[in-house]
Amino acid sequence: MLAVLLSAVVGALPLLSQPAQKPAAARTLVRAGSLLDVKTGKLLDSQTLIVVGDTIQSIAPSAQVPAQPGDAVIDLSGLTVLPA
């Protein structure tokens, strides 16, 4: 019995020594009621900022950005957002 247990532990050692896989960065969707486009000065209605980590990856109309499993959604639909 001890030999079987020791064999199982020794067999698992290579698994323990491998570096852990880094999980994919989760997206955060910031749903804005209005968004000020700082390049054009236009105020855009119903926009979503797609944030991965601490970087804004893209901005698109909210209707074109469905939430995916694992996404965090921040509802700022009653507010104006100024991305920075």
Residue frames as a rotation matrix with the C-alpha (Angstrom) as fourth column:
MET 1
0.573 0.820 0.000 0.00
0.820 -0.573 0.000 0.00
0.000 0.000 -1.000 0.00
LEU 2
0.472 -0.485 -0.736 2.80
0.121 -0.791 0.600 2.40
-0.873 -0.372 -0.315 0.88
ALA 3
-0.597 -0.725 0.342 4.57
0.401 0.100 0.911 1.57
-0.695 0.681 0.232 -2.38
VAL 4
-0.114 0.647 0.754 1.43
0.982 -0.043 0.186 2.40
0.152 0.761 -0.631 -4.39
LEU 5
0.822 0.421 -0.384 0.97
0.512 -0.841 0.174 5.70
-0.250 -0.340 -0.907 -2.55
LEU 6
0.103 -0.883 -0.459 4.65
0.069 -0.454 0.888 6.61
-0.992 -0.123 0.014 -2.96
SER 7
-0.594 -0.278 0.754 4.49
0.710 0.259 0.655 5.70
-0.378 0.925 0.043 -6.65
ALA 8
0.361 0.822 0.441 1.46
0.917 -0.398 -0.011 7.98
0.166 0.408 -0.897 -7.15
VAL 9
0.777 -0.128 -0.616 3.19
0.202 -0.877 0.436 10.90
-0.596 -0.463 -0.656 -5.39
VAL 10
-0.286 -0.957 -0.047 6.43
0.149 -0.093 0.985 10.46
-0.947 0.275 0.169 -7.34
GLY 11
-0.392 0.212 0.895 4.47
0.907 0.249 0.339 10.17
-0.151 0.945 -0.290 -10.59
ALA 12
0.675 0.729 0.114 2.77
0.737 -0.675 -0.040 13.52
0.048 0.111 -0.993 -9.90
LEU 13
0.169 -0.680 -0.714 6.03
0.510 -0.559 0.653 15.41
-0.843 -0.475 0.252 -9.27
PRO 14
-0.743 -0.452 0.493 6.58
0.651 -0.321 0.688 16.36
-0.152 0.832 0.533 -12.94
LEU 15
0.091 0.863 0.498 3.10
0.794 -0.365 0.486 17.90
0.601 0.351 -0.718 -12.97
LEU 16
0.739 0.189 -0.647 3.91
0.624 -0.556 0.550 19.99
-0.255 -0.810 -0.528 -9.90
SER 17
-0.132 -0.911 -0.391 7.17
0.540 -0.397 0.742 21.29
-0.831 -0.113 0.544 -11.32
GLN 18
-0.368 0.054 0.928 5.65
0.896 -0.246 0.369 22.64
0.248 0.968 0.042 -14.56
PRO 19
-0.983 0.040 -0.179 4.94
0.014 -0.957 -0.290 26.38
-0.182 -0.288 0.940 -14.62
ALA 20
-0.209 0.978 0.002 1.28
0.517 0.112 -0.849 27.24
-0.830 -0.176 -0.529 -14.23
GLN 21
-0.426 0.179 0.887 -0.50
0.859 -0.228 0.458 28.30
0.284 0.957 -0.056 -17.39
LYS 22
-0.916 0.127 -0.379 -1.39
0.025 -0.928 -0.371 31.98
-0.399 -0.350 0.848 -17.31
PRO 23
-0.097 0.951 0.294 -5.17
0.768 0.260 -0.585 32.34
-0.633 0.169 -0.756 -17.65
ALA 24
-0.348 0.066 0.935 -6.47
0.797 -0.505 0.332 34.43
0.494 0.861 0.123 -20.53
ALA 25
-0.990 -0.024 -0.141 -7.04
0.093 -0.858 -0.505 38.02
-0.108 -0.513 0.852 -19.56
ALA 26
-0.229 0.973 -0.021 -10.65
0.907 0.205 -0.368 38.60
-0.354 -0.103 -0.930 -18.68
ARG 27
-0.600 0.114 0.792 -12.56
0.440 -0.779 0.446 41.35
0.668 0.616 0.417 -20.43
THR 28
-0.461 0.550 -0.696 -14.37
0.581 -0.406 -0.706 44.13
-0.671 -0.730 -0.132 -18.67
LEU 29
-0.379 0.448 0.810 -17.17
0.759 -0.349 0.549 45.78
0.529 0.823 -0.208 -20.59
VAL 30
-0.705 0.165 -0.690 -17.94
0.374 -0.740 -0.559 49.34
-0.603 -0.652 0.460 -19.52
ARG 31
-0.174 0.763 0.622 -21.40
0.956 -0.020 0.292 50.23
0.236 0.646 -0.726 -20.83
ALA 32
-0.833 -0.194 -0.518 -21.57
0.335 -0.922 -0.193 54.02
-0.440 -0.334 0.834 -21.17
GLY 33
0.289 0.954 -0.077 -24.74
0.603 -0.244 -0.759 56.03
-0.743 0.173 -0.646 -21.75
SER 34
0.991 -0.126 0.044 -22.64
-0.046 -0.636 -0.770 58.58
0.125 0.761 -0.637 -23.62
LEU 35
0.343 -0.939 -0.017 -18.98
0.776 0.273 0.569 58.70
-0.530 -0.208 0.822 -24.47
LEU 36
0.795 -0.160 -0.585 -16.96
-0.321 -0.929 -0.183 61.77
-0.514 0.333 -0.791 -25.39
ASP 37
0.631 -0.624 0.461 -14.69
0.774 0.477 -0.415 61.06
0.039 0.619 0.784 -28.35
VAL 38
0.475 -0.491 -0.731 -11.68
0.280 -0.703 0.654 63.16
-0.834 -0.515 -0.196 -27.39
LYS 39
-0.583 -0.717 0.382 -10.28
0.581 -0.039 0.813 63.10
-0.568 0.696 0.439 -30.94
THR 40
-0.547 0.445 0.709 -13.38
0.669 -0.277 0.690 64.45
0.503 0.852 -0.147 -32.68
GLY 41
-0.967 0.217 0.132 -15.16
-0.252 -0.764 -0.594 66.19
-0.028 -0.608 0.793 -29.80
LYS 42
-0.268 0.918 -0.293 -18.36
-0.517 0.120 0.847 64.27
0.813 0.379 0.443 -30.62
LEU 43
-0.503 0.261 0.824 -20.61
-0.763 0.315 -0.565 62.86
-0.407 -0.913 0.041 -27.94
LEU 44
-0.595 0.215 -0.775 -21.53
-0.444 0.715 0.540 59.27
0.670 0.665 -0.330 -28.88
ASP 45
0.145 0.758 0.636 -24.58
-0.989 0.097 0.111 57.54
0.022 -0.645 0.764 -27.39
SER 46
0.810 0.359 0.463 -24.67
-0.456 0.883 0.112 53.99
-0.369 -0.302 0.879 -26.01
GLN 47
0.340 -0.803 -0.490 -21.03
-0.621 0.199 -0.758 52.94
0.706 0.562 -0.431 -26.34
THR 48
0.993 -0.104 0.058 -19.07
0.029 0.687 0.726 50.09
-0.115 -0.719 0.685 -24.74
LEU 49
0.228 -0.974 -0.001 -15.41
-0.949 -0.222 -0.226 50.23
0.219 0.052 -0.974 -23.78
ILE 50
0.918 -0.039 -0.394 -13.78
0.058 0.998 0.037 46.80
0.391 -0.057 0.918 -24.01
VAL 51
0.361 -0.781 0.510 -11.03
-0.913 -0.408 0.022 46.64
0.191 -0.473 -0.860 -21.40
VAL 52
0.782 -0.266 -0.564 -8.50
0.255 0.962 -0.100 43.80
0.569 -0.066 0.820 -21.09
GLY 53
-0.164 -0.802 -0.574 -6.24
0.953 0.020 -0.301 44.05
0.253 -0.597 0.761 -18.06
ASP 54
0.038 0.150 -0.988 -5.71
0.549 -0.829 -0.105 47.78
-0.835 -0.539 -0.114 -17.66
THR 55
-0.885 -0.396 -0.244 -5.89
-0.016 -0.499 0.867 48.65
-0.465 0.771 0.435 -21.37
ILE 56
0.246 0.932 -0.267 -8.85
-0.390 -0.157 -0.907 49.85
-0.887 0.327 0.325 -23.44
GLN 57
-0.510 -0.423 0.749 -8.77
0.401 0.654 0.642 47.44
-0.761 0.627 -0.163 -26.40
SER 58
-0.814 0.301 0.497 -11.61
0.422 -0.283 0.861 48.99
0.400 0.911 0.103 -28.35
ILE 59
-0.626 0.715 -0.311 -14.77
-0.154 -0.505 -0.849 51.08
-0.765 -0.483 0.426 -28.21
ALA 60
-0.921 0.385 0.064 -17.93
0.182 0.279 0.943 50.12
0.346 0.880 -0.327 -30.10
PRO 61
-0.264 0.912 0.313 -21.68
-0.788 -0.391 0.476 50.70
0.557 -0.120 0.822 -30.04
SER 62
-0.508 0.057 0.859 -23.14
-0.745 0.472 -0.472 48.68
-0.432 -0.880 -0.198 -27.16
ALA 63
0.577 0.816 0.050 -25.54
-0.653 0.496 -0.572 46.83
-0.491 0.298 0.818 -29.47
GLN 64
0.621 -0.409 -0.669 -22.52
-0.516 0.428 -0.742 45.33
0.590 0.806 0.055 -31.27
VAL 65
-0.504 -0.862 0.042 -20.78
-0.540 0.277 -0.795 44.05
0.674 -0.424 -0.606 -28.12
PRO 66
0.656 0.729 -0.199 -22.58
-0.316 0.504 0.804 41.14
0.686 -0.464 0.560 -26.47
ALA 67
0.163 -0.554 0.816 -21.19
-0.972 0.050 0.228 39.98
-0.167 -0.831 -0.531 -23.14
GLN 68
0.099 -0.243 -0.965 -19.34
-0.392 0.881 -0.263 36.68
0.914 0.405 -0.008 -23.26
PRO 69
0.885 0.166 -0.435 -19.06
0.283 0.551 0.785 34.14
0.371 -0.818 0.440 -20.43
GLY 70
0.148 -0.857 -0.493 -16.47
0.989 0.118 0.092 35.41
-0.021 -0.501 0.865 -17.97
ASP 71
-0.376 -0.244 0.894 -16.87
0.418 -0.906 -0.071 39.09
0.827 0.347 0.442 -18.87
ALA 72
-0.429 0.281 -0.859 -17.34
0.768 -0.386 -0.510 41.62
-0.475 -0.879 -0.050 -16.09
VAL 73
-0.162 0.467 0.869 -19.91
0.719 -0.547 0.428 44.24
0.676 0.695 -0.247 -17.03
ILE 74
-0.675 -0.039 -0.737 -19.96
0.569 -0.663 -0.487 47.72
-0.469 -0.748 0.469 -15.50
ASP 75
0.055 0.822 0.567 -23.24
0.966 -0.188 0.180 49.53
0.254 0.537 -0.804 -16.19
LEU 76
-0.613 -0.227 -0.757 -22.67
0.420 -0.905 -0.069 53.27
-0.669 -0.361 0.650 -16.55
SER 77
-0.445 0.483 0.754 -25.62
0.875 0.056 0.480 53.63
0.190 0.874 -0.448 -18.95
GLY 78
0.680 0.721 -0.134 -26.87
0.732 -0.655 0.188 56.71
0.048 -0.226 -0.973 -17.09
LEU 79
0.479 -0.615 -0.626 -23.50
0.161 -0.640 0.752 58.49
-0.863 -0.461 -0.208 -17.26
THR 80
0.929 -0.341 -0.146 -21.14
-0.257 -0.306 -0.917 60.14
0.267 0.889 -0.371 -19.72
VAL 81
0.660 -0.743 0.111 -17.68
0.481 0.532 0.696 58.56
-0.577 -0.406 0.709 -19.91
LEU 82
0.768 -0.572 -0.288 -14.43
-0.634 -0.615 -0.469 60.24
0.091 0.543 -0.835 -20.92
PRO 83
0.891 -0.448 -0.078 -11.90
0.452 0.891 0.044 57.49
0.050 -0.075 0.996 -21.69
ALA 84
0.664 -0.740 0.109 -8.33
-0.743 -0.669 -0.013 58.13
0.083 -0.072 -0.994 -20.67
